[in-house]
Amino acid sequence: MQLVNLSLDKSRINPYLSNTLISKIEEVLNNWEKVILYLNKRWQFSSVICNDCQYLFKCKNCDISMSVHKYPAKFICHLCSNTEDIPLSCEKCGGVNLSNIWVWTQQIEDSLSNYFKWKKIFRFDTDTMKTKKSKTEALDLLNNSDIIIWTKMITTGFNFEKVGLVWVILLEQELQIPKYNTVESVFINIRQLIWRGARVWQETDFIIQSFIPDNEIVQSIIYDNYKDFFIETLKERKLFNYPPFWEVATLEYRHSSEKKALEFSENLHNKLLIEQEEDWKNIEIIFNKKSIKKINQFYYKIVIKWENIRDFIEKIKPEIIRNSGLVVIFD
């Protein structure tokens, strides 16, 4: 396994493809072996990191990484919908050496296709797997490809022969998934990726790229230091009232009208506050009056944390049954 610092090692063809990586790809392809590129999501990943102290910006409400939105230009937490101005300096060290990162599968495919013109490159994501026919042809395309660009589906269910290199394009992208157990999932994904080659008893190199290689989380993942990760993660979960200490549920309401979506969510939030004042003093309720728009639908979220959430949710059961736009998600 090798860790590459993208801040110090950038190729001319793409800032997210290091010179170390390009050289290794050439070596593997010359040996008639396959290369697997892993990128967590097909769509654009956007985040801000501090190059001085390796800090990943997180939501103050729920300790989940913040995402950058262009329109409007804001930080948004995709768990509680908390919205903040994009900072000009690091809240941890005060440094101003911040980087905004944008990377997606199509961008990587285009760069590789231009450089490795005579090699077969196959991008396996939801854009290329839209039809049943495309799915049935996928295995043949995979077996005949030199470079495979894959999202999370690569980690389970597929075995390949002659895999000379597996690489993670940007490890911090993994850490931006808006869930409290993200780091734990990253540990699992990385181990599964390593076994893509090991399952057929062959020697496979594994490269991880990152702009923040000295970050504590990145270091724990690279060196498989699960003990320290376990201890630190439990401390954070206890501090922010996450499982296994408390239960978490998200009430998500969506509607084509932003006004109606907000009115319903506010009424639901007020009802929950009344119930809280009567019998549920210690329960934690987070509601942000900022909507998230997806495919002409406006989403509002109410996050609830408590030791026994189902009894509390029972109080609003009629609203859940009557409204198809209201979804309850338990963690």
N, C-alpha and C positions, 0 to 999 in steps of 0.2 A: 504494500500500500504506500502511496506517495501523496503528500499534500503540497499543492502548488499555490503560491501567493500571487493572485491575479494583479495585485497592485504593482508588483515588481516584474511580472513576466506576462506581457501582452504581445500577441502576434499582430502583424499588420493587417491580417485579413478580418479580424474581429476581436474586440476588446475582451470577449468572454471565451476566447480560444487562446490558450497560452502557447508560447513557442515550444515548451516542453511537451505539451499535448500533441501539437502538429508533428513534431519529430517522432513521437511514439506511434502515432497513427501510421505514418509512412513506414516505420519499421515493421509494424504488425501486418500491414497490407502486403508488404514485400514477402512476408512469410506465408501468404495466402491464408491468413486468419481473419476473423471478423472483429469489428469494433462495435461496442454498444455504448451509446450516449444516453444518459438518463437526465431528463428534465422533468421536474415534478408536474408541471401543468403545461398544456399547449399554449395557453394565452399569456399575455404580457404580465410579467411579474414586476412589481414596482415597490421599491422600498428606499429608505434613507439609512445609511450607516455612517458611523464616525470612524474615520481612518486613523485617528490618533489613539483612541482607547478601545476600539473594536466594539463599540456599543451598538446594540440593535434597539431602535426606538419602540417602546411598548406603551399600551394604553394604561393610564393611571387607575382606571376602574377595575380592570380584570387581568392585567399582566399579560395581555395578548399583543403580539406585534401589530403595529400600525401599518396601514397600506396607504400609498400615495394615489390620490385621484387628481386627474388633470383638470376636469371641469365639474365643479370649481376646484381650484388648486388647494386641496386640503388633505390633512391626515384623517383617515377614517378607520375606526375599529369595526371589523365585520362581525364581532360578537355582540357588542352592546350598542353599536352605531354612534359611539362617542366621536365627535368631530373637533379637530384642533387645527390651528394654523401650522403650516410646515415651518419648523424651527430654522433659524439661521445659525445657531450654535448648538453644541452638544450639551444636553441637560446633565450629563454625568461629569465631564471634565472641562466643559466650557470652550472646547476647541471649535474652530470654524471650518476644519477640513472635513466636510461632509460630502458623501457621494450619493447620487441618485442612480439607481440601477434599473435598467429595463431590458428584459431578455425573454424571448419566446421561441418556440420550436421552428416556426417558419423562418425566422431570422437566422438561426443556426444552420438550417438546411441550405438556405441560399448561399451562405458563406462557404460551406463545405463543398457544395456543388461547383462553385466557381473555382475552387482550388484543386479539388480532386475530380477533374472533368471526366475521366474515363472510368470512374468507379461507380458501382451501383449503390445508391443511397435510398433508403426506405424510411419514411417518417410514419410511425405508427401512433396515431392519436385519433380523437373523435372526428376530426375533419376528413381523414382518409378512410375511416371505418364506418361510413354512414349507411351503407347498404349491406344486405345479407350476402350478396355476391362478393363484395369487397372483403368481408370477414372470412369467407371460405377460401378466398385466394391468398389470404394474408400469410399462411404458413409457407406456401411456395415462395412468396416474395421475400419472406424473412430468410429462408434457407439459401436463396440466391443473391442476397444483398451482401455488400462488403461493409457498409456502415449502416447501423440501425439507430435511428433517433426515436426514443420511446419515452412515454410518460409512465405513470405509476403502474400500469398494467404489466410492465416488464418484470416486476418483482416476484410474481407468482404465476404458476401454471405453464411456463414455457422452459424447455431445455434446449440448448444449442451446442453444437460441436464446433471445435476450432475457434473458440472465443479467446483472442489474444489480449484484449483490453476492454475493461469496463471503466467508464469514467462518469463522475457526477459533475455536471457543468458548473453548478453554483450551489454549494451546500447551504448557504444562508437562505436561499429560496425555500428550502424545506422548512425552515424555522418560521416562516411567515404565515403558515396555515392558521386561521383564527380558531384554535381550539386549545384548551388548557393542557391537553396531553400530547401536544405536538412533538416535543423533544423525545418523548418515549417512542412515538411512531417513527421518528427519524432513525433511532437506534435499530428498530426492527427492519426498516427499509434498507438500510446500509448493509446489515448482515445478510439479508436475502439477495441483495445485488451481488455481494461477494460470491455467493454460492451459484450464481449463474454459470460460472466457469468451472467451479470446483466439483459440481455434480457429475461431470463426465471425466473426472480425474485428470485434468489438464492444468498446466500452469498458466494462470491468468493474472496479468498486472491490473492493479486497481488504482485509479488516480482520482483524487478529489480536489476540485478547484474552489478557492474562496478569496474574497477581498479582505476577510477578517480572520486569518488563520490562528491568531493568538487569542481569540475569543474563548472563554472558559467552556462554553457548550461545544464549540467546534473541537476543541482539544479533547474533551471527554469522549466524543464520538470517534474521533480519529484513533485514539489509543484504547478504545473499548473499555474505558474506565467507568464501568457501570456502578461500582460502589459509591464513588463520589457523586456521580449523577443522581443516584437514588437518594442519598442523604440531602443534597441541595434541593432536589425537586420536591421532596416531602416538606421541607421548610417553606418553600414558596406556596405550595398548595394549602398548607395550614394557615399561612398569612393571608391568603386571598379567599379562604373558605371554599376550596375545591375538593372533590373526592380524593381520597377516601374519607375525609373528615366531614364534609357536607355534601349533599346532593345538589345538582344544578339542573335547571329546566329553563328553556327559552320559549316564550310565547311570541310567535311571529304572525303578524297580521298583514295581509297584502290586499290591495285594491287598485283599480285603474285610476281612481280619483285620489289625489294626494290629500285633499281636504277631508274626504270621507274616511280615508285610512287613518289620518291623525285623530279625527273625532272619536272613532271607535277605540283606538288605542288609548287615548286619554281617559275615556269613560271606564275602560277595563282597568287601567292603572289606578284610577280613583277607587274603584270597587275593591281592588286588592289592598289599597292603603287602609280602607275602612275595616276590612277583615283583619289586617295586621294590627291595628290599634286595639281591636277587641280581645283577641286571643293569641296573637302570634307576634309577641314583642320583639323577638330576636331575629326574625326572618329578614333577609336582605333582598331588597327589590331595586333593580336598576332600570330606569327608563330614560332614554335620550330622545328628545323631540326632533331628531334629524332623521329624515327618511333615506333609504337606499333604493335607487331606481334600477330595476332589472326588467328588460323586455316589456316596457310599457306598464309595469306594475310598480307600485310604491310600497315598500316594506318598512314596517316599524317593529322593533323588538323590545320585549320586556324580559330581562334576565332575573331569575329568582334563585336564591341559594338558601338552603336550610337543611336541618338534619333529617327531616321527614317530609319531603316536598309533596308527595302524592295526597296526603291528607289536606294540605292547603289548596292544591289544585282542584280538589273535589268541590270546593266552595264556588267555583266558576264553571262547573260542568255544563249547566244550561247554555252558557255563551259558547262553549266549545262545540256543543251539539248543533246549535242553531246556525252557526256561521262557518261556511265552508272555507272562507278566507283565513280562518284562524287555525294555526298549527301549533301543537305542543311537542317540543323536542326534549327528550330526557337524555342526560349524560350520566 
